[in-house]
């Protein structure tokens, strides 16, 4: 229950209380006023009965006095008889009214009744007596001993006092009732004003809500109209209830006889774009069986005569201002996507053909290089063997030029053998299967370092090499291929730093933002010109003369082939005489291969 409903109930309770309570109070007050007025009426009746009773008593006394005075005739006796008959009736009437009077008044009425009964008895005796002296004595007794004026005065005073008290109470009750009526009227007016204010506020809130709802509907309609995807609503008879501009743009009728599409059957719009029996049945099933359509591809020829591929979605829904449920249609023109997919498919087929051609060429080249390497070994052995025999045969008789020629033949044959061996390694790295396993890069670098230190001491005794090897992780890779990578990179760092008095080589590792591993090898060697960096990882490509630094120029090519096969890459940064930095990466995806 919201605050408005709570206040409304409180207001209704207050209105009921203001209506019922004054009514009950005024009813109680009216009852008390009626009781007071009844008491006043009873007092007035008592006074009237007392006055008539006193009148009859005085009339009886006067008639008795007349008889004593000698006026004893039928008229006087009639007066006496009439008064004697009326007095008991008046006494009974006064006694009946004594219940509403006070105790003192009842006592006075009792005393008065006794005196009246004595008067009646004396009056009877006066009428019956013939002795005049006896009559005078009885008359004097009736006048002196049975006087009623004092009792009557006391009763009148008490009655007057009661009357005044009742009058004041009645007046006070009237004033109180007027005040209650006035206060009730003011409170009822205040509640009426509050009720009117509440109704006005409710009406204002309703109007505000209606305006907000109208504005929201207008905004929603504007949004729907602004959407470039066709949208429409269908009723149970598949007639257009509502649509947006994009729907009319594709399916609006160009005929002047049917310029509007609202209210028309969907099969009659769009130049027959929706006339297919299958799609009409599917749309009927959406509303009748609640079978929604999701991403249903539909080929249509729209109003502009273009054949399109539309992606249709349809579902059943209810509208606030519509009694029956409707079908919501939303469409997307995926013709460009379909064309792009077709083009991409064709390009993929072409690319697949190119890849197969390149793979065939690579296999032929690898087979050729392997075959050539093997085929060249035998002539080289012959050349080297016959050169050695020729040197032995000439012996000391060979002149300097002959010995020089023999040395060139021997060194060239050895260099050619090294090139063949490296070519075989390069070919094997491209053909052999990857054997992924956990590889401890820290241990592998330490082993390579120890081997290089030993070779450096044998070749150049006293050479000082400072190594700075940071913490290296475990990775998933081919152990032999990784050993080839570290052997080439660290060997090059040692080789090209030979001219330095103290060689500094640093190996480090870091995780990149995508989670991949990046390893860095940094040296203070002779470096190279970055203008020739594009040739750095080519086969038999060298940055320095063989006379300066030995080598075949195939080591970095082997490193790149290994890293590419692992899904990584390598890059270099250097400057002449300022050392070189080689960075290579291994993807983090290989870390998950441990479990498998």
C-alpha positions as CSV (number, residue, x, y, z in Angstrom):
1,X,0.0,0.0,0.0
2,X,1.5,3.3,-1.0
3,X,1.4,6.6,0.9
4,X,-1.5,8.0,-1.1
5,X,-3.7,5.0,-0.3
6,X,-2.7,5.1,3.4
7,X,-3.6,8.8,3.6
8,X,-6.8,8.1,1.7
9,X,-7.9,5.5,4.2
10,X,-7.0,7.8,7.1
11,X,-9.1,10.6,5.5
12,X,-12.0,8.3,5.1
13,X,-11.8,7.2,8.7
14,X,-11.6,10.9,9.8
15,X,-14.6,11.8,7.7
16,X,-16.6,8.9,9.2
17,X,-15.6,9.9,12.7
18,X,-16.5,13.6,12.1
19,X,-19.9,12.5,10.8
20,X,-20.7,9.9,13.4
21,X,-19.3,11.5,16.5
22,X,-21.2,14.9,16.2
23,X,-24.3,12.9,15.3
24,X,-24.0,10.8,18.4
25,X,-23.2,13.8,20.6
26,X,-26.1,15.9,19.2
27,X,-28.4,12.9,19.6
28,X,-27.3,12.5,23.3
29,X,-27.7,16.3,23.8
30,X,-31.1,16.4,22.2
31,X,-32.2,13.6,24.5
32,X,-31.0,15.5,27.5
33,X,-32.7,18.7,26.2
34,X,-35.9,16.7,25.7
35,X,-35.6,15.4,29.2
36,X,-35.1,18.9,30.5
37,X,-38.0,20.2,28.5
38,X,-40.1,17.3,29.7
39,X,-39.2,18.2,33.3
40,X,-40.2,21.8,32.6
41,X,-43.4,20.6,31.2
42,X,-44.0,18.4,34.2
43,X,-43.3,21.3,36.5
44,X,-45.7,23.5,34.6
45,X,-48.4,20.8,34.8
46,X,-47.7,20.4,38.5
47,X,-48.0,24.2,39.1
48,X,-51.3,24.2,37.1
49,X,-52.7,21.2,39.0
50,X,-51.6,22.9,42.3
51,X,-53.3,26.1,41.3
52,X,-56.5,24.4,40.4
53,X,-56.4,22.4,43.6
54,X,-55.9,25.6,45.7
55,X,-58.7,27.2,43.7
56,X,-61.1,24.3,44.5
57,X,-59.9,24.4,48.2
58,X,-60.6,28.2,48.4
59,X,-63.9,27.7,46.5
60,X,-64.8,25.0,49.0
61,X,-63.9,27.2,52.0
62,X,-65.8,30.1,50.5
63,X,-68.9,28.1,49.9
64,X,-68.7,26.6,53.5
65,X,-68.3,30.1,54.9
66,X,-71.4,31.2,52.9
67,X,-73.4,28.3,54.4
68,X,-72.2,29.2,57.9
69,X,-73.2,32.8,57.2
70,X,-76.7,31.6,56.5
71,X,-76.7,31.4,52.7
72,X,-77.6,27.7,52.7
73,X,-79.2,27.1,49.4
74,X,-79.0,24.6,46.6
75,X,-76.3,26.7,44.7
76,X,-74.0,26.7,47.6
77,X,-74.4,23.1,48.3
78,X,-73.8,22.4,44.6
79,X,-70.5,24.4,44.8
80,X,-69.5,22.5,47.8
81,X,-70.3,19.1,46.2
82,X,-68.5,20.1,43.0
83,X,-65.4,21.1,44.8
84,X,-65.5,18.0,47.0
85,X,-65.7,16.0,43.8
86,X,-62.9,17.8,42.0
87,X,-60.4,17.9,44.8
88,X,-59.8,14.1,45.0
89,X,-59.3,14.1,41.2
90,X,-56.8,16.9,41.4
91,X,-55.1,15.3,44.3
92,X,-54.6,12.0,42.4
93,X,-53.3,14.0,39.3
94,X,-50.8,15.8,41.5
95,X,-49.8,12.5,43.2
96,X,-49.2,10.9,39.8
97,X,-46.9,13.8,38.8
98,X,-45.0,13.5,42.1
99,X,-42.8,10.7,40.7
100,X,-40.9,13.2,38.5
101,X,-40.5,15.7,41.4
102,X,-38.0,15.7,44.3
103,X,-38.5,14.0,47.6
104,X,-39.3,17.3,49.3
105,X,-42.1,18.0,46.9
106,X,-43.5,14.6,47.3
107,X,-43.6,15.1,51.1
108,X,-45.3,18.5,50.6
109,X,-47.9,16.9,48.3
110,X,-48.5,14.2,50.9
111,X,-49.0,16.9,53.7
112,X,-51.2,18.9,51.4
113,X,-53.3,15.8,50.5
114,X,-53.8,15.2,54.3
115,X,-55.0,18.7,54.9
116,X,-57.3,18.6,51.9
117,X,-58.8,15.3,53.1
118,X,-59.4,17.1,56.5
119,X,-61.0,20.0,54.7
120,X,-63.3,17.7,52.8
121,X,-64.3,16.0,56.0
122,X,-65.0,19.4,57.8
123,X,-66.8,20.7,54.7
124,X,-69.0,17.6,54.8
125,X,-69.7,18.0,58.5
126,X,-70.5,21.7,58.0
127,X,-73.1,20.8,55.3
128,X,-74.6,18.1,57.5
129,X,-74.7,20.1,60.8
130,X,-77.7,22.2,61.7
131,X,-76.1,23.8,64.7
132,X,-74.8,27.2,63.7
133,X,-72.2,27.4,66.5
134,X,-70.8,24.0,65.5
135,X,-70.6,25.2,61.9
136,X,-68.7,28.3,62.9
137,X,-66.3,26.3,65.0
138,X,-65.7,23.8,62.1
139,X,-65.2,26.8,59.7
140,X,-62.7,28.4,62.0
141,X,-60.9,25.0,62.4
142,X,-60.8,24.7,58.6
143,X,-59.4,28.2,58.2
144,X,-56.9,28.2,61.0
145,X,-55.6,24.6,61.4
146,X,-55.8,23.4,57.8
147,X,-54.1,26.4,56.1
148,X,-52.5,25.4,52.8
149,X,-51.0,28.6,51.6
150,X,-47.6,28.0,53.2
151,X,-47.3,24.5,51.7
152,X,-48.4,25.8,48.4
153,X,-45.9,28.6,48.5
154,X,-43.1,26.2,49.4
155,X,-44.1,23.9,46.5
156,X,-44.3,26.9,44.1
157,X,-40.8,28.1,45.2
158,X,-39.4,24.6,44.9
159,X,-41.0,24.2,41.5
160,X,-39.8,27.7,40.4
161,X,-36.3,26.8,41.5
162,X,-36.4,23.5,39.6
163,X,-37.8,25.4,36.6
164,X,-35.0,27.9,36.7
165,X,-32.4,25.1,37.0
166,X,-33.9,23.1,34.2
167,X,-34.1,26.3,32.1
168,X,-30.5,27.1,32.6
169,X,-29.5,23.5,31.8
170,X,-31.6,23.5,28.7
171,X,-30.1,26.8,27.6
172,X,-26.6,25.5,28.3
173,X,-27.3,22.4,26.3
174,X,-28.7,24.4,23.4
175,X,-25.5,26.5,23.4
176,X,-23.3,23.5,23.6
177,X,-25.2,21.8,20.8
178,X,-24.7,25.0,18.7
179,X,-21.0,24.9,19.4
180,X,-20.8,21.3,18.6
181,X,-22.7,21.9,15.4
182,X,-20.5,24.8,14.5
183,X,-17.3,23.0,15.3
184,X,-18.5,19.9,13.4
185,X,-19.4,22.1,10.4
186,X,-16.0,23.7,10.4
187,X,-14.2,20.4,10.7
188,X,-16.4,18.9,7.9
189,X,-15.6,22.0,5.8
190,X,-11.9,21.5,6.5
191,X,-12.2,17.8,5.6
192,X,-14.1,18.7,2.5
193,X,-11.4,21.1,1.5
194,X,-8.7,18.4,2.3
195,X,-10.7,15.9,0.3
196,X,-11.0,18.3,-2.6
197,X,-7.3,19.1,-2.4
198,X,-6.5,15.4,-2.4
199,X,-8.8,14.8,-5.3
200,X,-7.3,17.7,-7.1
201,X,-3.8,16.3,-6.3
202,X,-4.9,12.9,-7.5
203,X,-6.3,14.4,-10.7
204,X,-3.1,16.4,-11.2
205,X,-1.0,13.3,-10.6
206,X,-3.2,11.4,-13.0
207,X,-2.9,14.1,-15.6
208,X,0.8,14.3,-15.1
209,X,1.1,10.5,-15.4
210,X,-1.1,10.6,-18.6
211,X,1.1,13.4,-20.0
212,X,4.2,11.4,-19.1
213,X,2.7,8.2,-20.6
214,X,1.8,10.2,-23.7
215,X,5.3,11.6,-23.9
216,X,6.8,8.2,-23.3
217,X,4.6,6.7,-26.0
218,X,5.7,9.5,-28.4
219,X,9.3,8.9,-27.6
220,X,8.9,5.2,-28.0
221,X,7.2,5.7,-31.3
222,X,9.9,8.2,-32.4
223,X,12.5,5.6,-31.5
224,X,10.7,2.9,-33.4
225,X,10.3,5.1,-36.4
226,X,14.0,6.1,-36.2
227,X,15.2,2.5,-36.2
228,X,16.5,1.4,-39.6
229,X,15.4,-2.2,-39.1
230,X,11.9,-2.9,-40.4
231,X,9.4,-3.5,-37.5
232,X,5.6,-4.3,-37.8
233,X,2.8,-5.6,-35.7
234,X,0.2,-8.1,-37.0
235,X,-3.2,-8.9,-35.5
236,X,-4.9,-12.3,-35.5
237,X,-6.0,-11.9,-39.1
238,X,-2.5,-11.0,-40.2
239,X,-3.4,-7.4,-40.8
240,X,-0.9,-4.6,-40.2
241,X,-1.6,-2.9,-36.9
242,X,1.5,-0.7,-36.8
243,X,4.8,-0.4,-38.7
244,X,7.8,1.9,-38.8
245,X,9.2,3.9,-41.7
246,X,11.9,1.3,-42.5
247,X,9.1,-1.3,-43.0
248,X,7.1,1.0,-45.2
249,X,10.3,1.8,-47.2
250,X,10.8,-1.9,-48.1
251,X,7.2,-3.1,-48.2
252,X,5.0,-0.1,-48.8
253,X,2.7,-0.2,-51.8
254,X,3.5,1.9,-54.8
255,X,-0.1,1.6,-56.1
256,X,-2.2,4.7,-55.7
257,X,-5.3,2.5,-54.9
258,X,-3.6,1.3,-51.7
259,X,-1.3,4.1,-50.5
260,X,-1.3,3.0,-46.9
261,X,-0.5,-0.4,-45.5
262,X,-2.0,-0.2,-42.0
263,X,-5.1,-2.4,-41.8
264,X,-4.1,-4.4,-44.9
265,X,-3.3,-8.1,-45.0
266,X,0.4,-8.7,-45.0
267,X,0.2,-10.8,-48.3
268,X,-1.1,-7.7,-50.1
269,X,1.9,-5.4,-49.4
270,X,5.4,-5.3,-50.7
271,X,4.4,-6.4,-54.3
272,X,3.9,-10.0,-53.0
273,X,6.9,-10.2,-50.8
274,X,4.8,-11.9,-48.1
275,X,2.5,-13.9,-50.3
276,X,4.3,-17.3,-49.8
277,X,2.2,-19.9,-48.1
278,X,5.1,-21.2,-45.9
279,X,5.8,-17.8,-44.3
280,X,2.1,-17.0,-43.8
281,X,1.7,-20.4,-42.1
282,X,4.7,-19.8,-39.9
283,X,3.4,-16.3,-38.9
284,X,0.0,-17.9,-38.0
285,X,1.7,-20.5,-35.8
286,X,3.5,-17.7,-34.0
287,X,0.2,-16.2,-32.8
288,X,-1.9,-19.4,-32.5
289,X,0.7,-21.9,-31.2
290,X,3.3,-19.4,-29.7
291,X,6.0,-20.8,-32.0
292,X,8.5,-18.0,-32.1
293,X,10.8,-17.4,-35.1
294,X,14.4,-16.6,-34.4
295,X,16.9,-15.7,-37.1
296,X,14.7,-17.2,-39.9
297,X,16.3,-16.5,-43.2
298,X,13.8,-15.3,-45.9
299,X,14.6,-14.4,-49.5
300,X,12.3,-11.7,-50.7
301,X,11.9,-9.3,-53.6
302,X,11.0,-6.0,-52.0
303,X,9.2,-2.9,-53.2
304,X,12.3,-1.6,-55.0
305,X,12.6,-4.9,-57.1
306,X,15.8,-6.0,-55.3
307,X,16.1,-9.5,-54.1
308,X,17.2,-9.5,-50.5
309,X,18.0,-12.0,-47.8
310,X,16.1,-10.9,-44.7
311,X,16.6,-12.3,-41.2
312,X,13.1,-12.5,-39.6
313,X,12.3,-12.7,-35.9
314,X,8.7,-13.0,-34.8
315,X,7.1,-13.5,-31.4
316,X,3.7,-13.1,-29.7
317,X,3.1,-10.1,-27.4
318,X,0.3,-8.1,-25.8
319,X,-0.5,-4.4,-26.2
320,X,-2.0,-2.2,-23.4
321,X,-4.6,-0.7,-25.8
322,X,-5.4,-3.9,-27.7
323,X,-7.6,-6.7,-26.4
324,X,-6.1,-9.4,-28.6
325,X,-2.5,-10.5,-28.8
326,X,-0.4,-9.4,-31.8
327,X,2.7,-10.7,-33.6
328,X,5.8,-8.6,-33.5
329,X,7.9,-8.7,-36.6
330,X,11.5,-7.5,-36.7
331,X,13.7,-7.9,-39.8
332,X,17.3,-7.3,-40.7
333,X,18.6,-7.1,-44.2
334,X,21.6,-9.4,-44.3
335,X,22.1,-9.3,-48.0
336,X,25.4,-7.4,-47.7
337,X,26.5,-10.0,-45.1
338,X,25.5,-12.8,-47.4
339,X,27.4,-11.3,-50.3
340,X,30.4,-10.7,-48.0
341,X,30.2,-14.3,-46.8
342,X,30.1,-15.6,-50.4
343,X,33.1,-13.4,-51.3
344,X,35.0,-14.5,-48.2
345,X,34.2,-18.1,-49.0
346,X,35.6,-17.7,-52.5
347,X,38.6,-15.9,-51.2
348,X,39.2,-18.6,-48.6
349,X,39.0,-21.2,-51.4
350,X,41.5,-19.2,-53.4
351,X,43.7,-18.8,-50.3
352,X,43.5,-22.5,-49.5
353,X,44.7,-23.2,-53.0
354,X,47.6,-20.8,-52.6
355,X,48.4,-22.3,-49.2
356,X,48.4,-25.8,-50.7
357,X,50.7,-24.5,-53.5
358,X,53.0,-22.9,-51.0
359,X,53.0,-26.0,-48.9
360,X,53.9,-28.1,-51.9
361,X,56.7,-25.7,-52.8
362,X,58.0,-25.7,-49.2
363,X,57.9,-29.5,-49.1
364,X,59.8,-29.6,-52.4
365,X,62.3,-27.1,-51.2
366,X,62.9,-29.0,-48.0
367,X,63.2,-32.2,-49.9
368,X,65.5,-30.6,-52.3
369,X,67.6,-29.0,-49.6
370,X,67.8,-32.3,-47.7
371,X,68.6,-34.2,-50.9
372,X,71.2,-31.6,-51.9
373,X,72.8,-31.7,-48.5
374,X,73.1,-35.4,-48.5
375,X,74.3,-35.4,-52.1
376,X,77.0,-32.8,-51.4
377,X,78.5,-34.7,-48.6
378,X,80.2,-37.3,-50.8
379,X,82.0,-34.8,-53.1
380,X,83.1,-32.8,-50.1
381,X,84.6,-35.8,-48.5
382,X,86.4,-36.6,-51.7
383,X,87.7,-33.0,-52.1
384,X,88.8,-33.0,-48.4
385,X,90.3,-36.5,-48.6
386,X,92.2,-35.9,-51.9
387,X,93.5,-32.5,-50.7
388,X,94.8,-34.2,-47.6
389,X,96.5,-36.9,-49.7
390,X,98.0,-34.4,-52.0
391,X,99.5,-32.5,-49.1
392,X,101.0,-35.6,-47.7
393,X,102.3,-36.6,-51.2
394,X,104.0,-33.2,-51.7
395,X,105.4,-33.2,-48.2
396,X,108.2,-30.8,-47.7
397,X,108.6,-30.2,-51.4
398,X,105.4,-28.1,-51.6
399,X,106.1,-24.4,-52.0
400,X,104.1,-21.7,-50.1
401,X,101.6,-21.2,-52.9
402,X,100.8,-24.9,-53.1
403,X,100.4,-25.1,-49.3
404,X,98.1,-22.0,-49.4
405,X,96.0,-23.6,-52.1
406,X,95.7,-26.8,-50.1
407,X,94.7,-24.8,-46.9
408,X,92.0,-22.9,-48.9
409,X,90.6,-26.2,-50.3
410,X,90.5,-27.7,-46.8
411,X,88.9,-24.7,-45.1
412,X,86.4,-24.3,-47.9
413,X,85.4,-27.9,-47.7
414,X,85.0,-27.7,-43.9
415,X,83.0,-24.5,-44.3
416,X,80.8,-26.2,-47.0
417,X,80.3,-29.1,-44.6
418,X,79.2,-26.8,-41.8
419,X,76.8,-25.1,-44.2
420,X,75.4,-28.5,-45.2
421,X,75.0,-29.4,-41.5
422,X,73.2,-26.2,-40.7
423,X,71.0,-26.6,-43.8
424,X,70.1,-30.1,-42.6
425,X,69.2,-28.6,-39.1
426,X,67.1,-25.9,-40.8
427,X,65.3,-28.6,-42.8
428,X,64.8,-30.8,-39.8
429,X,63.4,-28.0,-37.7
430,X,60.7,-27.4,-40.4
431,X,59.8,-31.1,-40.8
432,X,60.0,-32.7,-37.4
433,X,56.9,-32.9,-35.2
434,X,56.7,-30.7,-32.1
435,X,57.1,-32.7,-28.8
436,X,55.5,-30.4,-26.3
437,X,56.5,-30.9,-22.7
438,X,57.4,-28.7,-19.7
439,X,60.7,-27.0,-20.2
440,X,62.6,-25.4,-17.4
441,X,64.0,-22.3,-19.1
442,X,66.2,-21.4,-16.1
443,X,68.0,-24.8,-16.2
444,X,68.3,-24.7,-20.0
445,X,69.9,-21.2,-20.0
446,X,72.3,-22.2,-17.2
447,X,73.4,-25.3,-19.1
448,X,73.9,-23.3,-22.3
449,X,75.8,-20.7,-20.3
450,X,78.2,-23.3,-18.8
451,X,78.9,-24.8,-22.2
452,X,79.6,-21.3,-23.7
453,X,81.9,-20.3,-20.8
454,X,83.9,-23.5,-21.3
455,X,84.2,-22.9,-25.1
456,X,85.2,-19.3,-24.6
457,X,88.0,-20.3,-22.1
458,X,89.3,-22.9,-24.6
459,X,89.3,-20.5,-27.5
460,X,90.3,-17.3,-25.6
461,X,91.9,-18.0,-22.2
462,X,91.3,-15.3,-19.7
463,X,88.2,-13.9,-21.4
464,X,85.8,-12.5,-18.8
465,X,82.0,-12.8,-19.3
466,X,79.5,-11.4,-16.8
467,X,76.1,-13.1,-16.9
468,X,73.0,-11.5,-15.5
469,X,70.3,-14.2,-15.7
470,X,67.0,-13.3,-14.1
471,X,64.3,-15.7,-12.9
472,X,62.9,-17.6,-15.8
473,X,59.7,-19.7,-15.9
474,X,58.6,-23.1,-16.9
475,X,57.0,-23.2,-20.4
476,X,55.4,-25.8,-22.6
477,X,57.6,-26.3,-25.7
478,X,59.8,-28.7,-27.6
479,X,62.9,-29.1,-25.5
480,X,65.4,-29.8,-28.3
481,X,64.1,-26.9,-30.4
482,X,64.2,-24.5,-27.3
483,X,67.8,-25.6,-26.7
484,X,68.5,-24.7,-30.3
485,X,67.0,-21.2,-29.7
486,X,69.0,-20.5,-26.6
487,X,72.2,-22.0,-28.1
488,X,72.0,-19.6,-31.1
489,X,70.9,-16.5,-29.2
490,X,73.4,-16.8,-26.3
491,X,76.1,-18.1,-28.7
492,X,75.7,-15.0,-30.9
493,X,75.8,-12.7,-27.8
494,X,79.1,-14.3,-26.7
495,X,80.5,-14.3,-30.3
496,X,79.7,-10.7,-31.2
497,X,80.8,-9.4,-27.7
498,X,84.3,-10.9,-28.1
499,X,86.0,-7.5,-28.9
500,X,84.9,-6.2,-25.5
501,X,87.2,-6.3,-22.6
502,X,84.4,-7.4,-20.3
503,X,81.4,-9.1,-21.9
504,X,77.9,-8.3,-20.3
505,X,75.1,-10.6,-21.2
506,X,71.6,-10.3,-19.6
507,X,68.7,-12.7,-19.9
508,X,65.3,-11.7,-18.5
509,X,61.6,-12.5,-18.7
510,X,58.3,-10.8,-18.3
511,X,54.6,-11.4,-18.8
512,X,52.8,-9.3,-21.5
513,X,49.3,-7.9,-21.2
514,X,47.9,-10.8,-23.2
515,X,49.5,-13.4,-20.9
516,X,52.3,-14.4,-23.3
517,X,55.9,-14.9,-22.2
518,X,58.6,-12.4,-23.5
519,X,62.3,-13.4,-23.1
520,X,65.0,-10.9,-23.7
521,X,68.7,-11.4,-24.5
522,X,70.8,-8.2,-24.2
523,X,74.6,-7.9,-24.9
524,X,77.2,-5.1,-25.2
525,X,78.7,-6.5,-28.5
526,X,79.4,-4.8,-31.8
527,X,75.7,-4.5,-32.7
528,X,74.5,-3.9,-36.3
529,X,72.8,-1.3,-38.4
530,X,68.9,-1.6,-38.2
531,X,68.7,-0.6,-41.9
532,X,69.6,-4.2,-42.6
533,X,67.4,-5.7,-40.0
534,X,65.0,-7.2,-42.6
535,X,67.8,-9.6,-43.7
536,X,68.6,-10.6,-40.1
537,X,66.5,-13.7,-40.0
538,X,67.1,-14.9,-43.6
539,X,68.9,-18.0,-44.5
540,X,72.7,-17.5,-45.1
541,X,72.3,-13.8,-44.3
542,X,75.1,-12.1,-42.4
543,X,75.8,-8.7,-41.1
544,X,79.5,-9.1,-40.7
545,X,82.3,-10.6,-42.8
546,X,83.3,-14.3,-42.1
547,X,86.8,-13.0,-41.4
548,X,85.5,-10.8,-38.5
549,X,83.1,-13.4,-36.9
550,X,82.8,-17.0,-38.0
551,X,79.4,-18.5,-38.9
552,X,77.1,-19.6,-41.7
553,X,74.3,-17.0,-41.3
554,X,71.6,-19.6,-40.7
555,X,71.4,-19.6,-36.8
556,X,68.8,-16.8,-36.5
557,X,66.8,-18.3,-39.3
558,X,66.6,-21.5,-37.3
559,X,65.5,-19.5,-34.2
560,X,62.7,-17.8,-36.1
561,X,61.5,-21.1,-37.6
562,X,61.4,-22.7,-34.1
563,X,59.5,-19.8,-32.6
564,X,57.0,-19.5,-35.5
565,X,56.3,-23.2,-35.1
566,X,55.5,-22.6,-31.4
567,X,53.2,-19.6,-32.3
568,X,55.7,-17.0,-31.1
569,X,57.8,-14.4,-32.8
570,X,61.2,-12.7,-32.5
571,X,62.5,-9.2,-33.0
572,X,65.8,-7.4,-32.7
573,X,66.9,-3.9,-31.7
574,X,70.5,-2.7,-32.1
575,X,72.9,0.0,-33.1
576,X,76.5,-0.2,-34.4
577,X,79.0,-0.7,-31.6
578,X,76.2,-0.4,-29.0
579,X,75.2,-4.0,-28.5
580,X,72.0,-5.8,-29.5
581,X,68.8,-6.8,-27.9
582,X,66.8,-9.8,-29.0
583,X,63.3,-10.4,-27.8
584,X,61.2,-13.5,-28.5
585,X,57.7,-14.4,-27.3
586,X,55.9,-17.7,-26.6
587,X,52.1,-17.7,-26.3
588,X,50.5,-18.5,-23.0
589,X,48.2,-20.9,-24.7
590,X,51.0,-23.4,-24.6
591,X,50.8,-23.3,-20.8
592,X,47.5,-25.1,-20.9
593,X,48.9,-28.0,-22.9
594,X,50.5,-29.5,-19.8
595,X,47.2,-31.0,-18.7
596,X,46.5,-32.5,-22.1
